[in-house]
Amino acid sequence: MPRPRSLTPDRLAAAALRVVDRDGLSALSMRTAAKELGMSPMALYRYVADRDELERLVVDRILDAVDTTPPPGGAPWPERIEVMAVRLRDAVARHPEAVPLALAHRHRAAGGLRWSETVLALLTEGGIEGHRRVVALRALHAYVSGAIQLEHRGPLDGPGTEAIAALPGDRYPLLTATARDAGGVTADEEFLGGLRVLLRGLDR
């Protein structure tokens, strides 16, 4: 196959991300990315060394879409962190199949590093430093990534909730009642509600 013109890292990442979005993370390989680009796998090795480098380009593309500008001052720092968490969720949730990649490579992606730096500045503004700041940042990362995966792999309006609601009420009265209530909770309410619980804990 001829060598494609203008194969930039961004174009390569876009092709690899299309594979992940369409066929799932397990489908991503040097061969499938090359096929998406209309080139031979061997030709692709002129641009990236291996799948690991390909994955990093995908994560760069996803996280570069996050607005990492500090939210305007005036609001309390927990509200500003909420804005940052929603921005990260919105960018990553566009590509739910790639969430494991974002977790594995976020420490190398410039967009992820910029997001963390902004959040750390807001935590510092709230008087959270040292070990508390470490735990707070990790908790925020864990919450956002976990919430995205739950939303797409086990949504409240999915079969899992229906199965729990159908359990014997005499054995699981609170669990079945909670599952029935879950039907009225939107994905945004679930995400923001859990995030605010976490932020209230950090603000103590």
C-alpha positions in Angstrom: 0.0 0.0 0.0 1.3 3.5 -0.7 2.5 5.6 2.2 -0.3 8.1 3.1 0.4 11.8 2.9 0.3 14.0 6.0 -0.1 11.2 8.5 0.1 13.4 11.6 -0.1 12.0 15.2 -3.6 13.6 15.4 -4.8 11.8 12.3 -3.3 8.5 13.5 -5.0 9.0 16.9 -8.3 9.8 15.3 -8.2 6.6 13.3 -7.3 4.5 16.3 -10.1 6.1 18.3 -12.6 5.3 15.6 -11.6 1.6 15.9 -12.1 1.7 19.7 -15.4 3.6 19.5 -16.8 1.3 16.8 -15.4 -2.1 17.8 -14.3 -1.8 21.4 -10.9 -1.5 23.1 -10.0 -5.2 22.5 -10.1 -4.6 18.7 -7.4 -1.9 18.8 -4.1 -3.1 17.3 -1.4 -1.9 14.9 -3.1 -4.0 12.2 -6.6 -2.5 12.8 -5.3 1.0 13.0 -3.4 0.6 9.8 -6.5 -0.8 8.0 -8.5 2.2 9.2 -5.9 4.4 7.6 -5.7 2.4 4.4 -2.0 1.4 4.9 0.0 -1.7 5.7 0.8 -2.5 9.3 4.5 -2.4 8.5 4.1 1.1 7.2 2.4 2.2 10.4 5.6 1.3 12.4 7.3 4.2 10.7 5.1 6.5 12.8 4.6 4.6 16.1 6.7 2.0 17.8 4.0 -0.2 19.2 0.4 -0.5 20.5 1.4 1.3 23.7 2.5 4.4 21.8 -0.7 4.2 19.8 -2.8 4.1 23.0 -1.0 7.1 24.3 -1.9 9.1 21.2 -5.5 8.1 21.6 -5.5 9.3 25.2 -3.8 12.5 24.2 -6.6 13.1 21.7 -9.4 12.5 24.2 -7.9 14.5 27.1 -6.8 17.4 24.9 -10.5 18.1 24.4 -10.9 18.9 28.1 -11.1 22.6 29.0 -8.5 23.0 31.7 -8.9 26.7 32.1 -9.6 27.5 35.8 -13.3 28.4 36.3 -14.0 32.0 37.1 -13.3 33.0 40.7 -16.0 34.1 43.0 -17.7 30.7 43.5 -16.6 28.5 46.4 -13.8 26.1 45.5 -15.9 22.9 45.6 -18.3 24.4 43.0 -15.3 25.2 40.8 -14.0 21.7 41.1 -17.4 20.4 40.2 -17.1 22.4 36.9 -13.7 20.7 36.3 -15.1 17.2 37.0 -18.0 17.8 34.6 -15.6 18.9 31.9 -13.5 15.8 32.3 -16.6 13.5 32.4 -18.0 15.1 29.2 -14.8 14.6 27.3 -14.1 11.1 28.4 -17.7 9.9 28.2 -17.8 10.6 24.5 -15.5 7.5 24.2 -16.6 5.1 27.0 -14.8 2.2 25.5 -11.5 4.1 25.9 -11.9 4.8 29.7 -9.4 2.0 30.6 -6.8 3.7 28.3 -7.4 7.1 29.9 -6.8 5.5 33.3 -3.6 3.8 32.1 -2.0 6.7 30.3 -3.4 9.9 32.0 -0.1 10.5 33.7 1.5 11.0 30.3 -1.2 13.0 28.6 -0.7 16.7 28.6 -4.5 17.4 28.8 -4.8 15.1 31.9 -1.8 16.8 33.5 -3.2 20.2 32.9 -6.6 19.1 34.4 -4.9 17.8 37.5 -2.8 20.9 38.0 -5.9 23.1 37.9 -7.8 20.9 40.3 -4.8 20.8 42.7 -4.7 24.6 42.6 -8.4 24.7 43.6 -7.8 22.1 46.4 -4.9 24.2 47.7 -7.2 27.2 47.6 -9.5 25.3 49.9 -6.7 24.6 52.4 -6.2 21.0 51.3 -2.5 20.2 51.1 0.0 17.4 51.7 -1.4 13.9 52.1 -5.0 15.2 52.1 -4.4 16.7 48.7 -3.0 13.4 47.3 -6.0 11.5 48.5 -8.4 14.2 47.3 -7.0 14.2 43.8 -7.0 10.4 43.6 -10.6 10.3 44.9 -11.7 12.7 42.2 -10.0 10.7 39.5 -11.5 7.5 40.8 -15.0 9.0 41.1 -15.1 10.4 37.6 -13.7 7.3 35.9 -15.8 5.0 37.9 -19.0 7.0 37.3 -18.4 7.0 33.6 -18.0 3.3 33.5 -21.1 2.7 35.6 -23.2 5.1 33.5 -22.3 3.2 30.3 -21.9 -0.4 31.5 -24.4 -0.6 34.3 -26.8 2.4 34.0 -29.6 2.9 36.5 -32.2 2.3 33.8 -30.6 -0.9 32.7 -31.3 -4.6 33.3 -29.2 -4.8 36.5 -31.5 -2.4 38.3 -34.6 -4.2 37.0 -33.1 -7.5 38.3 -32.5 -6.0 41.8 -36.0 -4.5 41.9 -37.4 -8.0 41.3 -35.6 -9.6 44.2 -37.7 -10.9 47.1 -38.8 -7.9 49.1 -38.9 -9.7 52.4 -35.2 -10.5 52.1 -34.0 -7.3 50.6 -36.5 -4.6 51.5 -34.2 -1.6 51.3 -32.3 -2.8 48.2 -35.5 -3.5 46.2 -37.0 -0.2 47.2 -33.8 1.7 46.3 -33.8 -0.1 42.9 -37.3 1.0 42.2 -36.4 4.6 43.2 -33.4 4.5 40.8 -35.8 4.6 37.8 -36.4 8.3 38.4 -32.7 9.3 38.7 -31.1 10.7 35.6 -27.5 10.1 34.7 -26.7 13.8 35.4 -28.4 13.6 38.8 -26.5 10.5 39.6 -23.1 11.9 38.6 -23.5 15.3 40.3 -25.2 13.9 43.4 -22.3 11.5 44.0 -19.7 14.2 43.2 -21.3 16.6 45.7 -21.2 14.0 48.4 -17.5 13.6 47.8 -16.8 17.3 47.7 -18.7 17.9 51.0 -16.4 15.3 52.6 -13.3 17.1 51.3 -14.7 20.4 52.6 -14.8 19.3 56.2 
